Amino acid sequence: MTIAAAPTVRLLHGADMPQLGLGTSPMGNAQTERAVATAIEAGYRLIDTAEAYGNELGVGRGIRASGIAREELFITTKFDRHWHGRDLAAQGYQAGLDRLGLDYADLLLIHWPNPQLDRYVQAFQGLADLLDAGRLKAIGTSNFKPAHLDRIITETGVVPDVNQIQLSPAVTRDQSRAYHHKHGIVTESWSPLGGQGAAVLNQPVIIDIAKEIGRTPAQVILRWNIELGLVTIPKSSNPQRIHENINIFDFTLTPQQTAAITALDHGESTAVDSDKFGH
């Protein structure tokens, strides 16, 4: 089978990030190890994990099983709220590296803002310190709203490279995407296919476009992500779907098709509220 390759986007601090990668939540270590090795063989170079997923060990094992050079990969991980602090961030990073069995990650994210704790600004300053020290290529946030981002940019003077947010045709996050674009932040979509149940895959608009262009509904949605300029990380442990998900760079959607998919948006209230949820 032909090995696909995702194009890259240039991040604010100079790193090149593949535009499509493998999401690993929710998968255990054994399943993750197999999926990561399969994905790398299929051409994936971006792998996304997190402390909260409990599978960083499996990600590291999958990387080593693939036999590919570490420097060819772009590895993202995230830490939880007990590492929210300027010095704690470095400790959280090292704990993640120890589980991964790696010397470095390419991108480190604060997983949730946890505003009730009110320590995310300090946590982001810790990321900026790691970036300045050359221990990371890129830094960012996950599930941050524009108000959260405004605060970290204002108080630290540093703009994150990436904000990873829940985003699919059912929740298109227009306000966040506009804010990111204004500030040069790359939007990365988690649960791009709609998450558990994946009702978005069964939308007549998606199915009709898929039939029209001879692709799967998942490929249509992932291509929609690319048309919007997003980085996206579909999760799959199925080898066939892993291969299908990255084979989206030899076709395009028309502006009309892209707009029809975007029109499926159910509004911001569909997304998990990061002012109320976090870990």
N, C-alpha and C positions, 0 to 999 in steps of 0.2 A: 504494500500500500504506500502511496506517495506521502511523504512526510510534509505536513503543512507547516507554515510559519506565520506567526502573527506579526504585523508591523508594530513599531514602537512609537511611543509618544515621549517627547522631551519634557522632563519635569523642571520645575523652577530652579532647583539646585544642581541641575546639569545631568542627572541620570536619565538613561533611556529605559522606559518601562514598556514591556509588551502589552499590547492592547487587549489581549485575551489570555486568561490563565485558568488554572484549576482551583475551584473552591473545594474545601474539604470538610465543611460542617453540614450535617452531623455524620461523622464517620469515626470509628474506633481506629486504634493504631494499626491493626493487621490489615483492615480494609483500606486504610489510607496508604499504607506502604505499597500495596498492589496498585492502587489507583495512580499514585504519583509516578511509579515506575512506568506504567502504561502510558500516562500522559506525556512524560518526557520522551518516550519512544515515538509517540505520535506527533512530536514537534512542539509541545508546550515548553515554554521557558519561564513562565510566571506561575508560582505556586503560593497559595494563600493559606495561612493557618493562624492559630491564636492560642494563647494560654487556655482560654475558656473552652476550646474545643477538645482539649485533652488528647490531642493526636500529634503534637509536635515531634514526639519520638518516632511515630510512623512516617512522618514527612521526611525526617532525616534518614531513616532506613531506606525509604523509597529513592531518595536522591542517590544514596551510595549504591543501591542495587542497579540503578540506571547506568552507572559507569560513565556518566558524562562529567566533564570538568565543572567544578563548582562555579567558576567565573562565568560560565555560559548561562547561568540561571539567575532569576530575579526572585528572591525569597522574601515574602512579607509575613511578619507575625505581629501580634498585638498583646498588650498587657492589661490586666484588670485593675480595679480601683484601689486595691491595697498597695499598688506601686505609685499612686498619685502623689508625687513630691519631686522636687528637683533632684535630690540625690537618690531617691527611691527608684526613679525611672531607670537609672543605670543598673541598679540591682535587678529590676524586673527584666531588663534586656538580657543581662547575663544569665539569669535563670532560664529564660527562653532558649538562649544559645546552648546551654548545658543540655536541655531536653532534646534540642534539634541535633546536637552533636556537630555544630558548625562553629566556625571562627567568627562569622559575621552574618547578619541579615542585610538585605539591601534596603528594605523599607520597614520602619517600626511605627506602629500606630497606637494611639490611645484608643482603646476599644469603645468606651462609652464616656460621655462627659461627666455623668454622675453629679449634676449641679448641686444636689443636696450636700454633697461632701465639700464642694467648693475648693477643690484642689487641682482642677484640670489645667489651670494656667501654670502652676508650678510644675506639673507633669510635663507640659509642653516645653517649658524652659529646660527641663532635663533632657528632652529630645534634642533641643537646639544645641545643648552642650555636647551631646554625643556626635551630632553632625559636625560641629566645630572641631572636635577631636579626631575626625576622620574615621569614626567607628561605624558610621552609616552613610549610605549614598543619598538617602532620602528620608524625610520624616513626615508624619501626617496624623490624621485623626480619623475616627470612624463614628458615624452616627451623630456628628456635630451639626447643629442648626446654625444658620447665619449669625444669630446672636452670640452663640458660643465662639464661633470663628472670629467675629468682630472683637471679642474681648481678648482672645489670645494674641491676635495681630497687634491690637492697640497696646497691650501691656508688655509684650515681649519684643515687638518690632520685627518678628519673624513670621513669614507666611508659610503654611504647610504646603508640601508638594501635592498631597492627595487628601481628599475626604471620601471615605468609603461609606456609602449610604444604601439603604434599602431602596431599590429602584427597578421597576418593571413597567410594562405597558399599563398595568393597573394602578401604578403610583409613580408618575413621571417626574415628580419633584422639581417642577419648573422654577420655583423660587430659589431653591438651593443651587440648581444648575446655573441660573443667571448670576447668582452671587459668586460662585466658583469661577465662572468665565471672567467676570469683572476683575477678579484678583489673581488670575493665572493659576488657580488650583485645579488639578485634574479630578474629575468626578469618576469614582469607581463604583460600579453597581453590584451590590450583593443581592442574592435571590433574584437574578435577572429574569428567570423563567417563572417567577411567581411563588416559589417556595413549595411547601408541603401541599399536596393536592393539585397544584399547578393548573388551576382553573383557567388561567390566562392562555394556556396552550390550546384550549378547546373553544376559544372565541371564534365565531364564524369569520370575522375579518382576517384573523391570522390563518385559519384553515384555507380560506379562499386564495390568499396570496401565495401560500405554500403550494397549493395545487397549480396555480397559474405559472409559477416559476420552477416547479419541479424540485422543491426543497422540503425539508421537514418543518413543522411549526416552530420547533426549537431553533433551527437555523435561521428562520425568518426573524424571530425575536432577537437573537444574538446579533444578527446583521443590523437590525434597527438600532441596537446599542452602538454599533460602530458608526452608523450614519450620523448619530448624535454626537460623535466624538468622545464617547465614554471608554473607559477601561472596564472590562466585565469579567466575572469569575464564576461561570456556571459550575455547580457541583455535580459530579457523577462518579459512580464507581463501576458503571457498565462500560466495558471496553469499546463496544460499537458506538455508544453515545459520546464517549470521550473523543473518538475520532471524528464523529459527525460535528461536534460542537466547534472544533477548530477549523473545519473546512468551510469557512464562510467568507474567504477572502478572494474568491474567484467569481463573485457576483455582487450586484448592488441592488438596492431598492430604489424605485422612483420617488421623487418628492411627494407624489400623491399617496403612494403606499406608506411611506414613512409617516405622513400626516394622519392617515387613517388609523395607524397603530397608536400613535400618540393620543388620538381622540378617545381611546379606551380608558383614559385616566379617570380614577374614582376620587381623586383629591387627596390632599395632604393627610387628612384624618385616617386614611387607610394605612399609613405607615406607623410603625412602632414609635411611640412618643418618647424621645430620649430625655425629655425633662422629667419623665416619670419612671422610666425603666433603665436599668444598666447593671453591670456587674464589674 
